[in-house]
Amino acid sequence: MLNAEKVKQQLLLWSQQFDNVVWLDSNQYDRSHTRYDAILAVDEFTSIRTSKINAFHKLNKFQRITKDWIFGYITYDIKNDIELLKSENRDELGFDELFFFQPKKLFLLKGNKLEIQYLKFFEKDVERDLETIQRLNVTKEARVNKLTIASRIKKETYLKDSKKGKAIRKFIFWKSNKENTGDYPSYLCYYLDFSESRKDPIKKKIYPFEDEKEGLKLFKSLMDDNIKKGWEKYNGA
């Protein structure tokens, strides 16, 4: 007999190796129409990352193309594209305003039954992954990771409207606050270039730094090189 609570812990522990993870858990809330008690989706196969501009149209197109399970999030500021609204709050995290992904691997738990759905290209991994999950000793191997929030130092956003459509250029420089782990740089410089007229509308780069002055120097250089006549500074979120 499958121990549902133990399997949940094993799945969560196993999922930590992936960059893209969604865990949905009913927490035993009794609803007659609930189809699953818990769902785990991991590992991006295809995805959509976009700003708020025409976000729902792009999401609908992505959903029609994939014709599969997709998981992700919609940020609060998406409202600014569907209503005449403006956000004044500072964006301290710099996440994509809409992000959804098609998982390579999906686990669906209902009662004492676990359903596993892998994309066809990855079905060969099912047996190996299941064996790995079942071997995990949760009490010995689980670790509680302290959440560390990065500190933003500078952020600049510029907009441009033309006959070709809207364009956005965003520059963010922040301190990771994770440098003591040995796995992260001390500072990161992020550049996003969005143009709805391009076939590939979003281009972005992240530059790691250990020295704050060097990072800020690149931040200024990116702005000088990419913000010319016609761009207007955006003072919202």
N, C-alpha and C positions, 0 to 999 in steps of 0.2 A: 504493500500500500504506500502510495506516495505521500510524503510529509510535506504539505503545501508550504508551511512557514519556513521549513528548512530549505526547500527549493528556492523560495524567494531570496533568502539570504545568500545562497550559493550563486544565483543568477546575478545579483547585485555585485557581489565580489568579483565574479568573472568578467562583468561588463566594464570594470575599471580600466581595462587595457585599451578601450576604444575612445576616440575623440568625440564621436557623436553617439549619445545615449539618451533614450527617453524611457522613463519608468512610470507606468500608470498603475495605481493600486487603489482598489475600492475600499481598502482597510476594513473589510468584512461588513461594509454597510449593506443592509438588506434592501435590495430593490428588485422588484419582480422582473423588470425588463433588462437587467444587467446581463450581458452576454459573457463577460469574463471577469474574474476576480483580480487579475493582474496581467499587464502586458509589458514586455521588454522589447524594445527595438534598438538595434545597434548597428554601427558601421555604415557610413554613407556610401551609396552606390551612385545615385544622382541627387542633385539638390538645387534649390533656388534660394539665392540671397539677393535682397533688393532693398532699395530705399522705399519711402512711402509713395513715390510717384507711380501711379497706375499699379499699385501693389496687388490689388485683388484680381485685376485682369491678368497679370503675369502668373499669379498663383493658380488661377483657373486654367490657364493654358498649360502650366506644368502638370496639373492634376489630370488633364485630358490626355497628355502625352504619356505619362507614366502608367495610368490605369492600374494603380497599385496602392498599397498602404503608404501614406506619407505622414510624417510627424514633424512638429516644429513649434514655432511661436509667432505671434503677431504682437508687436509692441503698441503701447498706448498712442504713440504719435502717428500711427496710421490714420487716425481720425482727421488729421490735417489735410489729407488728400480727398476725403469724402465730404467734409464740411468746411465752411469758411472759418477755420480756427487756426490758432497759432500757439505753440508751446513756448513758455518762458523759462521752464525749469532747465537746469544744467544737466547735460548727459555725461555722467561720470564714468560710464562703462564703454561706450562706443560700439555697442552691438549692432549688427544688421537690424534694420527696422522690421524686416520680415525674413524668416528663415524656415524652410521645410526641407526634409530629406527623405529619400526612399531608402529604407534600410536593406542591407544585404541579408540580415538575420533577424528573425522575429520569433518570440516565444509568447504563447497565449496560455494562461493558467486559469482553469475553472474547476473548483473543487479539488479532487485528487487526480485530475487529468492535465497533462501538459502537452499542448499542441505546438509543433515546431514547423515553421515555414521559412525556408531559405530560397533565395533566388536560384534559378536553375544552374547558373554558373558556379554556385558555391554549395550545392547539395552534397558534394563529396566531403565537406567539412562537418556534416551533421554528427556522424558517429564519433568522430574525434572530439568535437566540442562537448558533446553530451557526456562522454567519459571524463573529460577534464572537469566539468561542472560537478559531476557526482562525486569526484574525489576530493573536492575542496572541503577542508575542515574549517568551518566558519569560526568556531571559538578560538582557534589557534592563528588563523591567517587574516581575519578581519582586522582592519585598522581604522581608527577614527582620524580623519584628516582635518586639520584646522583650516577653516576657510580664510583666505587672505584676499582682501580687496585692493586692487591697484589704485594708486593715487594719480589723478590726472594733473599735469603741470600746465599744459597749454592746449588749446583747441581753437581752430579757426575753420569756418565754413563759408564758402563762396558759391553764389548762384549766377547762372547766366541763361537768359531766354533768347532764342533766335528762331529763324524760320525752320531750322532743322529740329527744334524741340528744346527741352530743358536739359541743363547740365549742372552738375554739382561737383565741387572739389572740396574735400575735407582733409584737414591735417590735425593729427592728435599726437601729443608727446606725453608719456606717462611713466611713472616709476612703478615697477612691478611689485615691490615689497615681498618678492619671493627669492631674492638673490641668495639668501642663506641656505636654500635647499640644494643649490648646486645644479639645478635643472633649468633655471630661468636666468635671463640677463637682468641687469639692474634697471635698464631703461629700454623703452620701445618707442619707435617713431612710426606712425601709421599714416599712409597716404591713400586716399580713395578718389578715383576719377570716374564719375558717372556721366554718361551721355546717352540719352534715349534714342539718338539717331544711329548709333553704332550697332552692328550685328551682335557684338559682345558688349553690352552696355556698361558693365562694371569691371573696372580694373583697380587692383589694390596691391599695395606692397607694405611689408612690415620690416623695419630695420632695427636690429638689436644693438644696444650700446652698454658698455660698462661705465663710460665717462659721461656725465650729464652735459658738460660743455660741448663735447663733440656731437652729442645727440641734438642739442638745441641749435647747433651750427647747421646740421643737415635740415632740421625743421625749417629754419629760415631760408636755406638754399632752395628747398622744394617749393616754398611759397613764391620766392622771387622768380623761379623758372616757370612756374605754372599759373600764376595769377597776373594777367596782363589787362589791357584795356577791355572794358565791357563786363567784367566780373563785379558783382555786388556782394558786399559782406552781409552774411546772414547772422542776426543776433538772437535767433531763437535757440531751441535745444539742439 
